[in-house]
Amino acid sequence: MNNFLEDEFEFLAQAVRKRLSAQFKPEVKASKLMRLSGTTENSVLQQFKNQFELSDNEYFVFLAALAPHVKPEFFSELIQEFLPGGGEFTEFGGVKGTNHRGVLPTGETMQFILAGKNLDERLGIQKIFSEHGIFYKKSILWLETIREGEPVMSGRVIIAQEWIDKILIGKNYEPRFGMDFPARKITTEMNWADLVLHPRTQQQIQQISTWIEYHHLMLVDDNLKRKVKPGYRVLLYGPPGTGKTLTAALLGKQFNKEVYRVDLSQVVSKFIGETEKNLENVFRRAESRGWILFFDEADALFGKRTNVQSSHDKYANQEVSYLLQRVEDYAGLLILASNFKNNLDDAFIRRFHEVVHFPLPDAEERKMLWEKSLPANLGLHESVNLSTIAGAYELTGASILSVVQYASLRSYEQKKTALHQEDIIDGIRREFMKEEKSI
């Protein structure tokens, strides 16, 4: 283990022993928590403490929550020193995990070690976990949600995996996709030059770029900061394959921001309240890290509210109402994509800063798409006229790329050095068949 970690965990162990000594040996008085001096200026822990300007108590909470991830026996052995025969020790708090066999610290554990039985100090420790604290705002650590009626501080102290990885192995963490985090990171190797858009659409996308680059200036303006909310909401609508997802990925690439696409199949739950809980996990992490959130096929989740005719309708409407509020409160760039604008609840439409239409490309735009999609290592046979093909067949950019891929594979298979007209037309026919159209 790194020396700075050894030093800090030894300090932590001493602090816990002092509190336990005061508990089990009345003649011993618990001294105040000594100032943390074990960390060196260039250690990861010290950099972390400085970055978020943590108080000594906040730093202690983080260190205590980190301990079981390195030393699973840490708290169990300390308790055993004072209770060698075992027994109940309610004041200490702590719980057993499903797989972890040692003691996992709870909020009550932090209160006991740092404040003992001093009520005012215990309430001060509780504030560390409040929504106004740095840990909550930056999604660094939090208390596990407990059953209704049980003390809030009896929840486990959970550190975000991102910070466990950074502190222990110096690795940047990417959230694992699943029910607890129903979003996937999207990236692209393409550039803006690869995207062909209608001039009006381009103009609106430029406005989004302007917001990303300059919105921080409004938040420090003496007048605007009181009136303008920090987030920006955008609706992209139009037929599939017209560039909505690619636009979101390119915005992230241009401004070096991570883009996460929310998987609606993982978000929507048949259990009451679970949909909101799943989404809140994504919103909180995204806000603390400045991500761009992208909801594809958004009408599945942000659809119109219905007349209440059953309990299902009631809770479905509650989910939409929650989303209305949460979307408006989101502090970053939030992009919704839909094939049909009219499928979304009217209250959502009013909350968008930009409503951007992605129409089907016209003949001139289709020709540009054909030219940008051609392989570098294959030429065009003399029989191919891209202007004629672009004018005759209405295809989206995604469909054109699919046709070029099909024709390229046919050329490779038949040892051709160029794309032939018959292969391109065959590829177009295949695309039309997907939509039950005929040439």
N, C-alpha and C positions, 0 to 999 in steps of 0.2 A: 504494500500500500504506500502511496505517496506520503512523504514526511509531513506535509502540511495537514493531510487528513488524519494521520496518527496523532499529531499534536492537538488538533481540534476535538477529536473524539476523546482524548485523554482529559482535556479541559471539561468536556461535557460530562464525563464519568465523575469527575471531582465535584461538579456542581450538583449532580444527582445524589451523590453520597452525602454531601452536606445537608441536603434537604431531608434525606432519609434518617440521618443521624439525629436531626432535630425532632423528627417524628417519633423515633423509637427510644431516644435517650433524652428525656426532658431537661437534663442538666446542660445539654448542648443547644446553643442558640444558632439558628440558621443565619449565616452572614449574608449580606447583600451579594447579588451576582457580581462577580469580579468582571472588570472590563475585559473584553476579548482581545488578547494580544498574541495569540498563537499564530494567527495568519500572517504571512509575509505579503508585502505590497504586490508582488508579482504572482501570487498564488491565484488559482481560479476562484477560490472562495472569497478572497479579499476583493478581487475584481467584481465579483457578483454583489458583494455587500456594498461596494462603492457605487456600482451602476444604479442600484435602486435606493441608495441612501437609507439603508436599513438601520433601525435602532438596534441596540444590543439585544433587547428582548425578541425583536423580529428575527434577527440573525440566529439567536438561540433556538427559536421554534423551527426554523428551517433545518438547522443542524440536527436537532433531535428527530425530526421527521425523516431525515436522510439516513440516520444511523442504521436502522434495520436492513436497508438495502446493501449495506456493506458488512455489517456485523449482526447477523440474525439473533445472536445470543445476547446482544448488548443490554437490554433492559431486564431480561430474565435473570442474568447473572448478578446484576446489581441488587435486584429485589431479594434474590436468594441469600446474599450476604447478610441481610437483616432478618430474613424469614427462612432460615435453613430447613425448618420442618414444614414449610408451605403454609397455606392459610389465606383467608380473604384479606384483601388490602384495598378497600373501596376507594380511599382517597387518591390513590395513584392513577386510577382510570386504566386505560389500556384494554385492548381486546386481542383475541386470537384470530388469525386469518384462516381462510379455507385451506390453504396449502402451507402457509408459513406457521411454524410451531412455536415461535417466540412471541414476545409481547410487542404489539404494534401500538404506538402512542396515539392517544386521542386528545381532544381539546382539554379534557380534564387532566390529563397527564401534564400538559404544559402549564396549566394553572397551578397544579400542586408543586411542581419543581420551582417555578418562578415566583409564586405568590404565597404558597403554603395555605394558611387559613385566613389570610388578610382579605376581607371582602372587597375593599376598594381596589386592591391590586389585582384580584381575580377578575373583576369586571374590566379592568384595563387590559388584561390578557385577552379577554373575549373580544374586545374591539379590534384586535389584530386580525381577526377572521371576518370582520364585517365587510360589507360591500364597498365601504369607503376606504378600506385598507389597501396598501400596495399589492398585497398577495392576491386579493380578489380582482383588482383592476387589471393586473398583468397576467392573471390566470397562472400564477406560480404554484400556489398550494391552496387548499381549501378543506373544509370539514365535510366528511361524507354525510349525505342525507340520511337521517335516522327516522325511525317510525314515529308517527304522530303521537305526541304525549310524552316522549322521552326527552331528557335534557339535550339541548342542541350541542353542548360541548362534549357529549359522549360519543360523537362521531369521530371516526378515524381521521387523522391528519394525512391528506393525500398530496403528494408532490407530483406535478405534471412531469410526465416521462421525459419531456424535452430537457428539463433542468437536471434530472438524474443523469441523463446521457452526457450533457455538457460538463457537469462537475466531475463525474467519475471516469469517463472515457474520452472526454474532449471531442464528442461527436455531435453534429447538428441532427436533431431528431425530427423525423417527419411522422405525423400522426398515422396510426394504423387504421385502415378503413374497417368499419364494422358498425354494429348497432349503436355503440357509444359515440362513434364519430362517423356519421354516414356521408362522408364527402371524400372525393378523390382529387388529387392534384392533376391539373392539366397543363401541358406544355406544347410547344410547337417548334419545329425547325424552320417553318416558313417565315417570311418577312412581309411587311406591308405591301411591298411591290408585287407579291404573289396574289394579293386580294384585289378583285375588281368589283367596285361598288358604284352605285348610282351617285351622281354628284351631290344630291341632297343628303343622301345617307353618309357620304364622306364628310360633309360639312358638320353633321351632328356628331359623328365620331370624333372629329377634331375638338368639338366643344367638351366632350368627356375628357379628352387628353388635357385640355386646358384646365379643367377642374382638378385633375390629379396633380398637376404641376404647381398650381397657384392657390389651391383652396386654403392652405395653411395661413396665408396672409389675411384672409377674412377672419380667422379665429383669433388674431391678435389685434384686430381693428377695434378701437374703443367702442364704436357703435354697433358694428355688424356682429361682433362676438356674442352680444346679448340677444340677437334676433335670428341669426342663421344657425341651423343645426349642422353638426360637423359632417354628416353623411351625404351621399349622393346616390339617387336611385334611378335606374335606367331600365326601360323595357325595349327589347329587340324583338320585332315580330315580322313574320314572313314565312314563305314556304321552306320546307327542309332543304338543306344543301346550299343556301344562299350566303353563308359566311358568318352566321351569328356566333357559333362557338369559336371559330377561328378569330373573330374580332376580340372576344374576351381574352383569349390566350395571347394575342398580339399586344393588347394593352398591358398585360402583366409583363410581357417580355420587354416592352419599350421602357417601362418604369421600374424594372427589376422588382416586381411584386409577385408573390405567389398567388396563383389562381386556383381555387378549389370549387369543383362542381359538385353540388349536393345531389346525392342519389335518392330520388324520391321513393324508390321501392324500399329503401332502408328506413326512410323517415316516417312514412305513414304507418301507423300502428292501429290495430283493432282495439287495443287497450286504451281506455280513457286516460288522457293526460300524458301518454307516452310520446305522442308526436311532438308536443311542445317541449318535452324534456330532451328528446333526441336533437331537436333543432337548437335548443339553448346551448347545448354542448358545442355545436359548431359556431354559433354566433359569438359566444364568449371567447373562444380561442382565436377566431378570426379578428375580432376587435383588438385584442391585445397584441397581435402581430402584424396588423396592417394589411391583411389579405384582401384580395378581390373575391367576393362570393358570387358564384354563378349558378342560377337555378334554371336548368334546361327543362323544356316541356312544363313550364311553370303553371299552366292552367290546371294540371293535375292536383296541385297543392293550393294554388291561389285562386281557385275557381269561385264562381258567384255563389253567394249565400242563398239558401233555399228557404221556402216557407216551412216552419216547424210542424211536421206531421208525425214525427216519431222521436224517440230519444236519440236515435242515430243522427237525425237532422240537427237536433239541439247541440250535440257535441261537435258535429262537423262545423257548424256555424261558430262555435267557441274557438275552434282551431283557426278559422279564418280571421276572427277578431284578434286572437293572439298575434297572428302573423302581421296584421295591419299595424299593430302597435310596435312589434319588434322590428319590422322593416323600417319604420319611421325613426326608431331610436338607434339603428345601426350606424356606427360612426365612420364607416369606410365606404368603398364603392360596392354597390350591390347591383348585379345585373340579372334580370329575368328574361328568359327567352321563351317565345310561344309561337306556334304556327298561326294562331288566330287571336288577334287583339280582343275581339268581342267575347272571348271565353273567360276573360278575367273579370273579377269583381270590380264594379265601377269605382269603389272606394280606393282600390289599389291604383287605378289609372290616374286618379287625381293626385296621388302622392309621388308620381314619377317626375323627375326633373327633365328627363328626355324620353320621348317615345319615338323610337327609330324604326322606320319601315325598311325592310330588306326585300325589295321586289324581285321578281324573276328578271334575269338580265335580258336586255334587248339584243338585237342581232349584232350590233357593233361591240357590245360588252361581251357577248358570247365568243366573238372572234378573238378578242383579247384573251379570254380565258383559254381558248384552244391553243393559242400561241404560247402562253405561259406554262401550259401543261405538257408540252411536247418533250419527249426524252432527249437528252443531250447527245446520246450515242446512236440515235437512229434518225435518219433523215425522213423526208416526206416523198413518197412516190409521185411522179409527175401527174398521175391521174387524180391526186387529191387537191381539191380547191376548198380551203378553209372558209373563205367568204361565202361560198355556196352552201356548205354544210351548216355554218353558223346561222345563215338566214332561213334555212329550211327546217331546222329541228330545234325546238324550244327545250333547252336543257339547263339545269342549274350548274354552278361551278363544280359541285361534288359529283354530279352525274358525268360531266365532261371528263373529269379526272378518272372516273371509273372506266369510261370508254377508252381513254388513252392507255390505261393500265392493261385492259383486255387486249387491245390491238398490239401493244408492245409485247405481251407474252406470246401472242400468235406469231409475231415476227421472229422472236427468239427461237420459238419452237421449230419454225420452218426455215431457219437460217437466213432470214431476209435481212437486208441492211436498211430498210426503210419501212414506214407504215404505209399499208396499202388501203385503197378505198374500200374494198370489200370487207376488210377486217374492222374498219371504223364503223361502217354501216351495220355490220353484224353486232358490234358492241352497242350501238345506239338502239338497235332492235331489242337487245337484252334489257337495257335500261327502261325502255317503254313498256316492256312486258311486266316489269316490277310494279308499274303503276296501272297495269291493265289497259295500256294504250296500244295503238297500232300505228305503224309508219304510214 
